[in-house]
Amino acid sequence: MSFFKTFINSPVGPKTTHFWGPVANWGFVAAAMADIEKPPEMLSGNMTGVMCVYSALCMRFAWMIRPRNYLLLVCHASNETVQLYQLSRWARGQGYLQLKEDKTSST
Amino acid sequence: MATSKLQALWNHPAGPKTIHFWAPTFKWGISIANIADFAKPPEKLSYPQQFAVTATGIIWSRYSLVITPKNWNLFSVNVAMAGTGLYQLSRKIRHDYFNEEETAVIKE
């Protein structure tokens, strides 16, 4: 019970924006999971590529800001993982990850 | 005079030597990627993704004014994100829900 109270009243808890900012960023992870089965032609290479670089930077950002934000860090680590996976799916769909012998046509 | 002002910017706690600068600066990439996707046909847009972009932009606009140091670069980029996300959502919603009469006629 007291753990719950500590959490509610924490300086990075749900009464503060330090909590809801990262919660909003879990939206990116949720969106990527919702799109995980989508055919690669429907994926946006632009957005996915940008997300990969962006989440890497934000992992560092979460670590360096004060108060340090572990929730944000975990969120972006997850997003990095899922976005890299989606990027690989997109790239394979575009023909970028073929073995040299397989390459018969250019996209 | 100008050099000392530039030096002050260069050495700022949220300046280009820090992640406080580069994370928000790169976040412009999300809005730029979204603007590049304005050209995409609405069928190819993703509701979950655009909703995430919009919601993130709105919540983070507030978050950027509460952290230490205050980050106006982050604030402006999130306002832009919310804007592009809302536009993409409106494009897709308009296509899915307000073009029904056209598609109904074509189906006949």
Backbone of each chain as ProteinMPNN parsed JSONL, in Angstrom:
{"seq_chain_A": "MSFFKTFINSPVGPKTTHFWGPVANWGFVAAAMADIEKPPEMLSGNMTGVMCVYSALCMRFAWMIRPRNYLLLVCHASNETVQLYQLSRWARGQGYLQLKEDKTSST", "coords_chain_A": {"N_chain_A": [[0.83, -1.217, 0.0], [1.934, 1.225, 0.839], [3.952, 1.418, -1.01], [2.505, 1.907, -3.303], [1.47, 4.42, -2.643], [3.856, 5.867, -2.492], [4.613, 5.747, -5.147], [2.493, 7.146, -6.417], [2.909, 9.698, -5.393], [5.417, 10.304, -6.244], [8.172, 12.27, -7.595], [8.418, 11.766, -10.296], [6.008, 10.711, -10.935], [2.501, 9.759, -11.617], [1.157, 12.142, -11.148], [2.533, 14.041, -12.371], [3.976, 15.658, -15.292], [6.237, 14.382, -16.076], [5.694, 11.764, -16.105], [3.521, 11.346, -17.868], [4.46, 12.215, -20.34], [6.427, 10.211, -21.205], [4.536, 8.063, -21.19], [2.928, 8.83, -23.32], [4.794, 8.441, -25.362], [4.957, 5.69, -25.421], [2.947, 5.197, -27.087], [4.044, 5.207, -29.67], [5.328, 2.736, -29.689], [3.154, 1.043, -29.293], [1.717, 1.633, -31.619], [3.494, 0.668, -33.56], [3.449, -2.044, -32.911], [0.792, -2.607, -33.471], [0.92, -2.383, -36.185], [2.471, -4.492, -36.932], [1.948, -6.731, -38.47], [1.353, -5.75, -40.864], [1.516, -5.527, -44.448], [4.712, -5.049, -46.023], [4.715, -3.024, -48.005], [3.016, -1.139, -47.123], [4.296, 0.124, -45.101], [6.03, 3.0, -43.87], [9.047, 3.971, -45.006], [10.435, 6.327, -44.543], [9.398, 7.313, -42.055], [9.874, 5.164, -40.302], [12.674, 4.802, -40.413], [13.54, 7.293, -39.422], [12.473, 7.102, -36.842], [14.12, 5.108, -35.752], [16.665, 6.328, -35.465], [15.888, 8.423, -33.876], [14.854, 7.261, -31.468], [17.17, 6.149, -30.442], [18.665, 8.451, -29.826], [16.931, 9.53, -27.912], [17.029, 7.721, -25.862], [19.458, 8.331, -24.706], [18.93, 10.968, -24.011], [16.888, 10.633, -22.079], [18.378, 9.518, -20.082], [20.097, 11.588, -19.367], [18.64, 13.878, -18.6], [17.314, 15.821, -15.809], [14.736, 15.418, -13.502], [16.182, 12.108, -13.801], [14.878, 9.818, -16.131], [13.61, 6.843, -16.078], [11.45, 5.479, -17.065], [10.994, 6.683, -19.538], [13.364, 5.95, -20.741], [13.181, 3.124, -20.939], [10.935, 2.979, -22.54], [11.871, 4.084, -24.993], [13.921, 2.305, -25.566], [12.431, 0.032, -26.094], [10.966, 0.967, -28.283], [13.015, 1.41, -30.117], [13.828, -1.207, -30.634], [11.467, -2.374, -31.807], [11.07, -0.681, -33.965], [13.401, -1.03, -35.456], [12.989, -3.64, -36.234], [10.687, -3.327, -37.859], [11.821, -1.69, -39.778], [13.607, -3.432, -40.971], [11.827, -5.208, -42.127], [10.562, -3.512, -43.952], [12.771, -2.825, -45.543], [13.463, -5.297, -46.606], [11.179, -5.78, -48.056], [11.494, -3.805, -49.961], [13.606, -4.749, -51.352], [16.174, -4.38, -50.478], [17.666, -6.078, -48.881], [18.544, -8.319, -50.109], [20.471, -11.255, -50.951], [23.507, -11.229, -52.896], [23.448, -13.024, -55.116], [20.764, -13.38, -55.413], [19.737, -11.036, -56.386], [17.918, -9.852, -58.917], [16.417, -7.898, -60.094], [16.108, -4.303, -60.109], [14.643, -2.048, -57.717]], "CA_chain_A": [[0.0, 0.0, 0.0], [2.808, 2.403, 0.917], [4.653, 1.478, -2.301], [1.565, 2.56, -4.205], [1.435, 5.845, -2.258], [5.138, 6.447, -2.909], [4.566, 5.888, -6.596], [1.551, 8.211, -6.782], [3.444, 10.996, -4.999], [6.797, 10.435, -6.713], [8.419, 13.421, -8.487], [8.211, 11.388, -11.696], [4.814, 9.867, -10.898], [1.365, 10.103, -12.486], [0.637, 13.502, -10.968], [3.443, 14.958, -13.056], [4.135, 15.476, -16.721], [7.383, 13.486, -16.29], [5.109, 10.437, -16.272], [2.633, 11.259, -19.019], [5.268, 12.343, -21.553], [6.807, 8.853, -21.611], [3.344, 7.257, -21.506], [2.573, 9.202, -24.702], [5.741, 7.839, -26.295], [4.614, 4.279, -25.583], [2.052, 5.184, -28.248], [4.816, 4.809, -30.856], [5.546, 1.293, -29.576], [1.846, 0.418, -29.513], [1.386, 1.792, -33.039], [4.334, -0.26, -34.323], [2.945, -3.391, -32.652], [-0.464, -2.742, -34.215], [1.254, -2.478, -37.607], [3.537, -5.496, -37.095], [1.575, -7.719, -39.483], [1.039, -5.041, -42.103], [2.421, -5.81, -45.563], [5.789, -4.052, -46.044], [4.472, -1.892, -48.917], [2.241, -0.121, -46.412], [5.134, 0.783, -44.105], [6.72, 4.204, -44.338], [10.494, 3.915, -44.774], [10.805, 7.624, -43.963], [9.034, 7.43, -40.641], [10.519, 4.093, -39.528], [14.096, 5.132, -40.335], [13.664, 8.427, -38.504], [12.194, 6.587, -35.491], [15.268, 4.351, -35.255], [17.677, 7.285, -34.999], [15.267, 9.236, -32.836], [14.78, 6.545, -30.196], [18.533, 6.016, -29.924], [18.976, 9.743, -29.203], [16.087, 9.763, -26.755], [17.502, 6.895, -24.758], [20.51, 9.13, -24.077], [18.245, 12.131, -23.443], [16.2, 10.21, -20.86], [19.4, 9.254, -19.086], [20.816, 12.807, -18.986], [17.82, 14.943, -18.01], [17.042, 15.717, -14.387], [15.035, 14.096, -12.948], [16.431, 10.984, -14.694], [13.562, 9.244, -16.427], [13.783, 5.448, -16.491], [10.274, 5.086, -17.848], [11.262, 7.14, -20.897], [14.466, 5.153, -21.263], [12.645, 1.809, -21.297], [10.033, 3.214, -23.679], [12.628, 4.26, -26.239], [14.619, 1.052, -25.851], [11.431, -0.837, -26.741], [10.645, 1.513, -29.6], [14.179, 1.151, -30.963], [13.751, -2.615, -31.028], [10.372, -2.67, -32.723], [11.242, 0.097, -35.198], [14.444, -1.696, -36.241], [12.355, -4.796, -36.857], [9.84, -2.84, -38.939], [12.702, -1.178, -40.82], [14.146, -4.586, -41.692], [10.717, -5.705, -42.945], [10.388, -2.569, -45.059], [13.928, -2.927, -46.428], [13.354, -6.564, -47.318], [10.103, -5.574, -49.033], [12.001, -2.932, -51.021], [14.661, -5.452, -52.077], [17.501, -3.929, -50.061], [18.406, -7.043, -48.069], [18.744, -9.553, -50.878], [21.835, -11.735, -51.195], [23.933, -10.767, -54.223], [23.012, -13.938, -56.179], [19.314, -13.296, -55.604], [19.346, -9.748, -56.963], [17.664, -9.967, -60.356], [15.886, -6.642, -60.61], [16.226, -3.161, -59.194], [13.313, -1.551, -57.35]], "C_chain_A": [[0.855, 1.254, 0.0], [3.635, 2.554, -0.363], [3.8, 2.236, -3.309], [1.53, 4.073, -3.937], [2.716, 6.55, -2.702], [5.142, 6.704, -4.404], [3.688, 7.077, -7.01], [2.169, 9.588, -6.514], [4.877, 11.245, -5.48], [6.963, 11.656, -7.623], [8.379, 13.075, -9.974], [6.969, 10.505, -11.829], [3.66, 10.444, -11.7], [0.698, 11.445, -12.201], [1.463, 14.508, -11.759], [3.51, 14.674, -14.548], [5.326, 14.569, -17.048], [6.915, 12.056, -16.517], [4.371, 10.343, -17.593], [3.348, 11.466, -20.35], [5.706, 10.976, -22.049], [5.626, 7.952, -21.933], [2.906, 7.538, -22.935], [3.511, 8.53, -25.694], [5.578, 6.331, -26.412], [3.623, 4.114, -26.744], [2.77, 4.764, -29.522], [5.015, 3.295, -30.877], [4.253, 0.558, -29.885], [1.457, 0.48, -30.985], [2.193, 0.812, -33.885], [3.857, -1.694, -34.128], [1.643, -3.627, -33.414], [-0.179, -2.959, -35.702], [2.216, -3.615, -37.922], [3.239, -6.505, -38.199], [1.297, -7.062, -40.83], [2.002, -5.434, -43.215], [3.45, -4.693, -45.712], [5.552, -2.859, -46.969], [3.735, -0.771, -48.206], [3.084, 0.628, -45.395], [5.799, 2.012, -44.713], [8.198, 4.108, -43.985], [10.998, 5.182, -44.117], [10.629, 7.603, -42.452], [9.777, 6.402, -39.8], [12.003, 4.378, -39.348], [14.357, 6.248, -39.338], [13.457, 7.968, -37.059], [13.383, 5.853, -34.91], [16.336, 5.29, -34.706], [17.142, 8.042, -33.781], [15.24, 8.527, -31.488], [16.155, 6.323, -29.592], [18.926, 7.3, -29.189], [18.188, 9.935, -27.914], [16.436, 8.868, -25.577], [18.568, 7.658, -23.981], [19.897, 10.336, -23.353], [17.595, 11.779, -22.107], [17.189, 9.998, -19.725], [19.977, 10.546, -18.526], [19.949, 13.892, -18.346], [17.681, 14.736, -16.506], [15.618, 16.16, -14.158], [15.228, 13.022, -14.015], [15.142, 10.199, -14.878], [13.698, 7.832, -16.983], [12.633, 4.954, -17.35], [10.48, 5.467, -19.314], [12.352, 6.291, -21.549], [13.974, 3.791, -21.761], [11.73, 1.91, -22.521], [10.816, 3.301, -24.978], [13.474, 3.054, -26.59], [13.678, 0.085, -26.565], [11.124, -0.354, -28.15], [11.773, 1.253, -30.587], [14.114, -0.27, -31.519], [12.685, -2.847, -32.092], [10.514, -1.901, -34.035], [12.335, -0.506, -36.084], [13.864, -2.92, -36.952], [11.498, -4.372, -38.052], [10.688, -2.324, -40.106], [13.268, -2.329, -41.651], [13.067, -5.182, -42.6], [10.517, -4.818, -44.17], [11.512, -2.746, -46.071], [13.866, -4.209, -47.254], [12.292, -6.473, -48.404], [10.559, -4.732, -50.215], [13.105, -3.598, -51.832], [16.067, -5.067, -51.643], [18.32, -5.008, -49.38], [18.587, -8.377, -48.788], [20.206, -9.949, -50.869], [22.212, -11.402, -52.623], [23.416, -11.667, -55.342], [21.53, -13.768, -56.459], [18.897, -12.054, -56.383], [19.17, -9.893, -58.467], [17.169, -8.659, -60.915], [16.138, -5.534, -59.614], [14.834, -2.616, -58.925], [13.014, -0.207, -58.002]], "O_chain_A": [[0.576, 2.216, -0.715], [3.98, 3.667, -0.758], [4.288, 3.081, -4.059], [1.556, 4.886, -4.861], [2.681, 7.669, -3.215], [5.611, 7.742, -4.87], [4.082, 7.899, -7.837], [1.986, 10.523, -7.293], [5.475, 12.272, -5.16], [6.033, 12.04, -8.333], [8.315, 13.968, -10.82], [6.889, 9.661, -12.721], [3.799, 11.468, -12.37], [-0.217, 11.85, -12.918], [1.127, 15.691, -11.809], [3.148, 13.59, -15.007], [5.422, 14.046, -18.158], [7.654, 11.234, -17.058], [4.557, 9.393, -18.353], [2.904, 10.956, -21.377], [5.402, 10.605, -23.182], [5.707, 7.149, -22.863], [2.556, 6.62, -23.678], [3.072, 8.094, -26.758], [6.015, 5.743, -27.402], [3.485, 3.027, -27.305], [2.204, 4.06, -30.358], [4.892, 2.651, -31.918], [4.243, -0.418, -30.635], [0.935, -0.488, -31.538], [1.662, 0.197, -34.81], [3.858, -2.479, -35.075], [1.415, -4.716, -33.941], [-0.941, -3.635, -36.394], [2.725, -3.707, -39.039], [4.157, -7.07, -38.795], [1.036, -7.747, -41.819], [3.185, -5.654, -42.956], [3.115, -3.52, -45.55], [6.123, -1.791, -46.749], [3.804, 0.39, -48.609], [2.651, 1.655, -44.872], [6.091, 2.055, -45.908], [8.566, 4.157, -42.812], [11.87, 5.14, -43.249], [11.563, 7.837, -41.686], [10.258, 6.718, -38.712], [12.537, 4.215, -38.251], [15.271, 6.167, -38.517], [14.18, 8.396, -36.16], [13.644, 5.951, -33.711], [16.853, 5.075, -33.61], [17.851, 8.265, -32.8], [15.57, 9.132, -30.468], [16.303, 6.308, -28.37], [19.451, 7.252, -28.077], [18.722, 10.448, -26.931], [16.169, 9.215, -24.427], [18.584, 7.637, -22.751], [20.292, 10.676, -22.237], [17.724, 12.515, -21.129], [16.886, 10.261, -18.562], [20.315, 10.609, -17.344], [20.468, 14.74, -17.621], [17.895, 13.639, -15.991], [15.287, 17.257, -14.607], [14.522, 13.018, -15.024], [14.408, 9.946, -13.923], [13.875, 7.636, -18.185], [12.813, 4.125, -18.242], [10.183, 4.684, -20.217], [12.281, 5.956, -22.731], [14.311, 3.364, -22.865], [11.746, 1.056, -23.407], [10.457, 2.655, -25.962], [13.728, 2.792, -27.766], [14.07, -0.593, -27.515], [11.032, -1.146, -29.088], [11.53, 0.92, -31.747], [14.317, -0.5, -32.711], [12.953, -3.436, -33.139], [10.129, -2.398, -35.093], [12.219, -0.498, -37.31], [14.194, -3.204, -38.103], [11.569, -4.977, -39.122], [10.326, -2.495, -41.27], [13.394, -2.224, -42.871], [13.361, -5.613, -43.715], [10.327, -5.31, -45.282], [11.277, -2.81, -47.278], [14.175, -4.21, -48.446], [12.454, -6.996, -49.506], [10.08, -4.911, -51.335], [13.504, -3.084, -52.877], [17.04, -5.375, -52.331], [19.543, -4.889, -49.298], [18.758, -9.421, -48.159], [21.086, -9.092, -50.79], [21.337, -11.299, -53.483], [22.994, -11.177, -56.39], [21.075, -13.977, -57.583], [17.818, -12.027, -56.975], [20.145, -10.039, -59.205], [17.451, -8.324, -62.065], [16.355, -5.782, -58.428], [13.949, -2.699, -59.777], [11.937, 0.353, -57.799]]}, "seq_chain_B": "MATSKLQALWNHPAGPKTIHFWAPTFKWGISIANIADFAKPPEKLSYPQQFAVTATGIIWSRYSLVITPKNWNLFSVNVAMAGTGLYQLSRKIRHDYFNEEETAVIKE", "coords_chain_B": {"N_chain_B": [[31.967, 40.932, -30.232], [29.813, 39.557, -31.424], [31.012, 37.06, -31.54], [31.245, 36.35, -28.853], [28.617, 36.023, -28.17], [27.898, 33.919, -29.802], [29.602, 32.074, -28.708], [28.473, 31.832, -26.205], [26.053, 30.611, -26.865], [27.052, 28.223, -27.948], [28.139, 27.048, -25.686], [25.975, 26.684, -24.079], [23.835, 25.165, -21.579], [21.833, 23.644, -22.784], [22.794, 23.323, -25.278], [24.546, 22.767, -28.509], [26.561, 20.962, -27.791], [25.446, 19.086, -26.272], [23.13, 16.382, -25.469], [20.699, 17.408, -24.947], [20.253, 19.185, -26.907], [20.532, 17.744, -29.367], [18.669, 15.581, -29.354], [16.02, 16.808, -29.389], [16.454, 18.334, -31.758], [16.811, 16.373, -33.711], [14.309, 15.328, -33.599], [12.806, 16.883, -35.28], [13.037, 15.498, -37.587], [10.977, 13.622, -37.533], [8.687, 15.141, -38.024], [9.428, 16.112, -40.527], [9.633, 13.726, -41.975], [6.961, 13.036, -41.87], [5.844, 15.162, -43.31], [6.986, 14.616, -45.781], [5.538, 12.356, -46.265], [3.078, 13.415, -46.819], [2.554, 13.289, -49.434], [1.882, 10.701, -49.824], [-0.639, 8.306, -50.722], [-3.8, 8.339, -49.016], [-4.707, 5.762, -48.273], [-2.488, 4.381, -47.582], [-1.619, 5.412, -45.237], [-1.096, 5.186, -41.683], [-3.322, 4.732, -39.127], [-2.823, 4.123, -36.287], [-0.118, 4.965, -36.085], [-0.143, 7.717, -36.827], [-1.874, 8.718, -34.956], [-0.375, 8.261, -32.664], [1.799, 9.983, -33.146], [0.497, 12.492, -33.102], [-0.66, 12.581, -30.475], [1.631, 12.304, -28.869], [3.0, 14.659, -29.64], [1.331, 16.645, -28.59], [1.282, 16.105, -25.772], [3.998, 16.243, -25.161], [4.621, 18.857, -25.752], [3.835, 20.191, -23.491], [5.438, 18.853, -21.577], [8.032, 19.614, -22.262], [8.294, 22.123, -21.231], [8.469, 21.786, -18.582], [10.611, 20.295, -17.723], [14.102, 20.335, -16.554], [17.003, 21.599, -18.077], [14.616, 24.109, -19.278], [13.165, 23.651, -22.449], [12.957, 25.067, -25.366], [13.316, 24.471, -28.006], [12.539, 21.807, -28.069], [9.884, 22.159, -27.398], [8.86, 23.595, -29.627], [9.26, 21.757, -31.693], [7.569, 19.703, -30.974], [5.093, 20.895, -31.134], [5.003, 21.216, -33.89], [5.005, 18.518, -34.648], [2.541, 17.613, -33.621], [0.92, 19.142, -35.245], [1.51, 18.183, -37.921], [0.751, 15.536, -37.583], [-1.997, 15.779, -36.987], [-2.875, 16.819, -39.415], [-2.336, 14.677, -41.185], [-4.003, 12.739, -40.086], [-6.466, 13.966, -40.574], [-6.501, 13.887, -43.361], [-6.624, 11.144, -43.82], [-8.981, 10.388, -42.47], [-10.839, 11.946, -43.851], [-10.643, 10.733, -46.334], [-11.453, 8.103, -45.738], [-14.002, 8.33, -44.584], [-15.478, 10.359, -45.713], [-15.463, 10.119, -48.375], [-17.165, 8.242, -49.119], [-19.462, 8.352, -50.66], [-18.515, 8.701, -53.242], [-17.06, 6.301, -53.683], [-19.111, 4.487, -53.416], [-20.689, 5.029, -55.601], [-18.89, 4.309, -57.628], [-18.658, 1.584, -57.164], [-21.138, 0.676, -57.953]], "CA_chain_B": [[30.637, 40.905, -29.619], [29.05, 38.446, -32.022], [31.667, 35.793, -31.197], [30.954, 35.948, -27.481], [27.225, 35.555, -28.155], [27.953, 32.576, -30.393], [30.243, 31.211, -27.715], [27.469, 31.582, -25.158], [25.135, 29.612, -27.404], [27.787, 26.98, -28.097], [28.373, 26.483, -24.361], [24.705, 26.649, -23.339], [23.529, 23.827, -21.038], [20.987, 22.881, -23.721], [23.368, 23.674, -26.579], [24.919, 21.713, -29.46], [27.493, 19.962, -27.267], [24.684, 18.202, -25.38], [21.995, 15.607, -25.985], [19.516, 18.27, -24.794], [20.109, 19.851, -28.191], [20.404, 16.868, -30.526], [17.435, 14.777, -29.34], [14.935, 17.599, -29.982], [16.757, 18.729, -33.137], [16.502, 15.266, -34.597], [12.868, 15.088, -33.596], [12.258, 17.525, -36.476], [12.989, 14.454, -38.606], [9.665, 12.969, -37.534], [7.765, 16.031, -38.74], [9.859, 16.155, -41.932], [9.202, 12.453, -42.566], [5.511, 13.127, -42.016], [5.572, 16.079, -44.424], [7.3, 13.849, -46.992], [4.437, 11.413, -46.45], [1.858, 14.102, -47.263], [2.348, 12.881, -50.818], [1.415, 9.316, -49.863], [-2.1, 8.16, -50.772], [-4.33, 8.132, -47.659], [-4.894, 4.344, -47.932], [-1.242, 3.843, -47.07], [-1.3, 5.989, -43.927], [-1.401, 4.304, -40.557], [-4.031, 5.397, -38.03], [-2.1, 4.056, -35.015], [1.106, 5.759, -36.095], [-0.438, 9.149, -36.849], [-2.453, 9.052, -33.662], [0.749, 8.307, -31.722], [2.547, 11.207, -33.434], [-0.292, 13.636, -32.637], [-0.773, 12.563, -29.007], [2.977, 12.587, -28.377], [3.289, 16.07, -29.87], [0.554, 17.475, -27.66], [1.729, 15.901, -24.392], [5.38, 16.673, -25.012], [4.699, 20.316, -25.759], [3.795, 20.599, -22.08], [6.574, 18.244, -20.888], [9.269, 20.334, -22.556], [8.357, 23.354, -20.437], [8.532, 21.418, -17.166], [11.909, 19.71, -17.377], [15.242, 21.228, -16.364], [16.587, 22.975, -18.397], [13.475, 24.323, -20.176], [13.657, 23.352, -23.787], [12.044, 25.677, -26.344], [13.493, 23.709, -29.243], [11.672, 20.627, -27.915], [8.504, 22.641, -27.419], [8.441, 23.939, -30.989], [9.222, 20.573, -32.531], [6.381, 18.912, -30.651], [3.944, 21.6, -31.723], [5.027, 20.856, -35.314], [4.605, 17.109, -34.767], [1.094, 17.537, -33.422], [0.326, 19.727, -36.441], [1.579, 17.277, -39.081], [-0.05, 14.361, -37.256], [-3.404, 16.135, -37.154], [-3.15, 16.954, -40.849], [-2.376, 13.344, -41.783], [-5.228, 12.109, -39.61], [-7.607, 14.561, -41.282], [-6.467, 13.364, -44.73], [-7.07, 9.75, -43.858], [-10.39, 10.358, -42.08], [-11.597, 12.486, -44.974], [-10.667, 9.72, -47.383], [-12.183, 6.892, -45.334], [-15.381, 8.514, -44.151], [-16.234, 11.36, -46.452], [-15.479, 9.832, -49.811], [-17.968, 7.025, -49.294], [-20.437, 8.51, -51.747], [-17.822, 8.47, -54.517], [-16.745, 4.882, -53.861], [-20.378, 3.764, -53.563], [-21.091, 5.203, -57.001], [-17.983, 3.522, -58.475], [-18.982, 0.158, -56.993], [-22.308, 0.372, -58.782]], "C_chain_B": [[29.839, 39.699, -30.112], [29.653, 37.112, -31.603], [31.325, 35.373, -29.785], [29.521, 35.455, -27.355], [27.169, 34.139, -28.717], [28.555, 31.59, -29.402], [29.268, 30.837, -26.607], [26.477, 30.514, -25.613], [25.789, 28.244, -27.463], [27.934, 26.264, -26.756], [27.115, 26.365, -23.506], [24.427, 25.244, -22.8], [22.579, 22.988, -21.889], [21.476, 23.096, -25.144], [23.9, 22.476, -27.349], [26.0, 20.735, -28.979], [26.749, 18.899, -26.444], [23.573, 17.468, -26.098], [20.702, 16.419, -25.879], [19.237, 19.029, -26.081], [19.75, 18.859, -29.29], [19.147, 16.017, -30.532], [16.268, 15.592, -29.909], [15.192, 17.994, -31.435], [16.426, 17.596, -34.088], [15.013, 14.961, -34.645], [12.18, 15.791, -34.764], [12.155, 16.514, -37.619], [11.639, 13.767, -38.692], [8.658, 13.82, -38.298], [8.119, 16.099, -40.217], [9.448, 14.877, -42.645], [7.696, 12.478, -42.804], [5.125, 14.04, -43.174], [5.884, 15.392, -45.75], [6.168, 12.87, -47.294], [3.102, 12.083, -46.76], [1.513, 13.665, -48.685], [1.808, 11.461, -50.926], [-0.103, 9.273, -49.973], [-2.639, 7.788, -49.394], [-4.503, 6.659, -47.267], [-3.646, 3.784, -47.265], [-0.856, 4.416, -45.719], [-1.767, 5.056, -42.82], [-2.081, 5.109, -39.456], [-3.26, 5.332, -36.708], [-0.88, 4.974, -34.99], [0.817, 7.261, -36.033], [-1.063, 9.598, -35.545], [-1.358, 9.177, -32.613], [1.545, 9.595, -31.906], [1.815, 12.428, -32.87], [-0.321, 13.711, -31.115], [0.562, 12.901, -28.358], [3.289, 14.068, -28.48], [2.588, 16.963, -28.855], [1.09, 17.345, -26.235], [3.134, 16.441, -24.182], [5.549, 18.186, -25.099], [4.661, 20.823, -24.327], [5.046, 20.125, -21.337], [7.849, 19.058, -21.065], [9.397, 21.626, -21.762], [8.529, 23.059, -18.95], [9.888, 20.846, -16.753], [12.966, 20.789, -17.146], [16.369, 20.77, -17.258], [15.376, 23.024, -19.316], [13.967, 24.258, -21.614], [12.687, 23.845, -24.857], [12.133, 24.984, -27.701], [12.558, 22.501, -29.229], [10.2, 21.024, -27.991], [8.038, 22.872, -28.852], [8.341, 22.698, -31.869], [7.99, 19.73, -32.242], [5.104, 19.562, -31.137], [3.847, 21.242, -33.21], [4.556, 19.419, -35.524], [3.104, 16.953, -34.641], [0.387, 18.061, -34.663], [0.328, 18.784, -37.626], [0.738, 16.031, -38.844], [-1.536, 14.612, -37.458], [-3.764, 16.25, -38.631], [-3.27, 15.58, -41.513], [-3.638, 12.597, -41.36], [-6.438, 12.643, -40.37], [-7.668, 14.066, -42.714], [-7.061, 11.961, -44.776], [-8.558, 9.637, -43.499], [-11.265, 10.86, -43.21], [-11.731, 11.442, -46.074], [-11.555, 8.538, -47.011], [-13.669, 7.136, -45.108], [-16.175, 9.507, -44.973], [-16.163, 11.18, -47.956], [-16.362, 8.651, -50.131], [-18.934, 7.132, -50.449], [-19.783, 8.213, -53.077], [-17.6, 6.988, -54.748], [-18.017, 4.057, -54.048], [-20.851, 3.842, -55.013], [-20.225, 4.333, -57.909], [-18.32, 2.038, -58.398], [-20.185, -0.24, -57.825], [-21.896, 0.336, -60.25]], "O_chain_B": [[29.275, 38.935, -29.328], [28.931, 36.15, -31.341], [31.133, 34.186, -29.52], [29.23, 34.579, -26.541], [26.481, 33.272, -28.178], [28.105, 30.453, -29.265], [29.235, 29.7, -26.136], [26.108, 29.626, -24.843], [25.191, 27.236, -27.087], [27.865, 25.037, -26.686], [27.19, 25.987, -22.337], [24.734, 24.25, -23.459], [22.521, 21.767, -21.74], [20.696, 23.06, -26.095], [23.744, 21.33, -26.929], [26.32, 19.779, -29.685], [27.353, 17.932, -25.979], [23.13, 17.864, -27.177], [19.739, 16.173, -26.605], [18.111, 19.466, -26.317], [18.805, 19.073, -30.05], [18.598, 15.747, -31.6], [15.587, 15.123, -30.821], [14.272, 17.993, -32.253], [15.834, 17.816, -35.144], [14.518, 14.399, -35.622], [11.109, 15.369, -35.2], [11.308, 16.643, -38.503], [11.199, 13.375, -39.773], [7.88, 13.313, -39.106], [7.231, 16.141, -41.069], [8.971, 14.92, -43.779], [7.217, 11.993, -43.83], [4.2, 13.74, -43.929], [5.153, 15.554, -46.727], [5.88, 12.593, -48.458], [2.097, 11.396, -46.945], [0.35, 13.667, -49.09], [1.331, 11.054, -51.986], [-0.788, 10.109, -49.384], [-2.012, 7.009, -48.676], [-4.457, 6.325, -46.083], [-3.722, 2.837, -46.483], [0.118, 3.972, -45.111], [-2.69, 4.259, -42.989], [-1.5, 6.05, -38.916], [-3.056, 6.363, -36.068], [-0.635, 5.671, -34.005], [1.458, 7.989, -35.275], [-0.821, 10.711, -35.077], [-1.393, 10.077, -31.774], [1.925, 10.232, -30.923], [2.427, 13.291, -32.24], [-0.047, 14.759, -30.53], [0.621, 13.688, -27.412], [3.783, 14.671, -27.527], [3.172, 17.911, -28.33], [1.326, 18.35, -25.564], [3.427, 17.031, -23.142], [6.519, 18.733, -24.574], [5.367, 21.771, -23.981], [5.645, 20.879, -20.57], [8.65, 19.181, -20.138], [10.495, 22.167, -21.634], [8.715, 23.977, -18.151], [10.266, 20.904, -15.583], [12.781, 21.961, -17.476], [16.69, 19.583, -17.207], [15.131, 22.074, -20.061], [15.047, 24.75, -21.942], [11.731, 23.157, -25.215], [11.154, 24.918, -28.445], [11.882, 22.203, -30.213], [9.38, 20.315, -28.574], [6.968, 22.411, -29.25], [7.438, 22.596, -32.699], [7.427, 19.113, -33.146], [4.148, 18.88, -31.507], [2.757, 20.996, -33.728], [3.806, 19.133, -36.456], [2.467, 16.261, -35.435], [-0.622, 17.501, -35.091], [-0.702, 18.588, -38.272], [0.092, 15.522, -39.76], [-2.248, 13.781, -38.022], [-4.841, 15.823, -39.046], [-4.184, 15.342, -42.302], [-4.265, 11.911, -42.167], [-7.322, 11.882, -40.762], [-8.756, 13.843, -43.244], [-7.877, 11.634, -45.637], [-9.303, 8.891, -44.134], [-12.31, 10.278, -43.501], [-12.796, 11.286, -46.671], [-12.311, 8.03, -47.839], [-14.5, 6.275, -45.397], [-17.405, 9.503, -44.939], [-16.72, 11.97, -48.719], [-16.337, 8.114, -51.239], [-19.205, 6.15, -51.14], [-20.376, 7.57, -53.943], [-17.89, 6.459, -55.822], [-18.008, 3.047, -54.752], [-21.344, 2.865, -55.577], [-20.726, 3.697, -58.837], [-18.282, 1.322, -59.398], [-20.251, -1.355, -58.343], [-22.732, 0.095, -61.121]]}, "name": "protein", "num_of_chains": 2, "seq": "MSFFKTFINSPVGPKTTHFWGPVANWGFVAAAMADIEKPPEMLSGNMTGVMCVYSALCMRFAWMIRPRNYLLLVCHASNETVQLYQLSRWARGQGYLQLKEDKTSSTMATSKLQALWNHPAGPKTIHFWAPTFKWGISIANIADFAKPPEKLSYPQQFAVTATGIIWSRYSLVITPKNWNLFSVNVAMAGTGLYQLSRKIRHDYFNEEETAVIKE"}
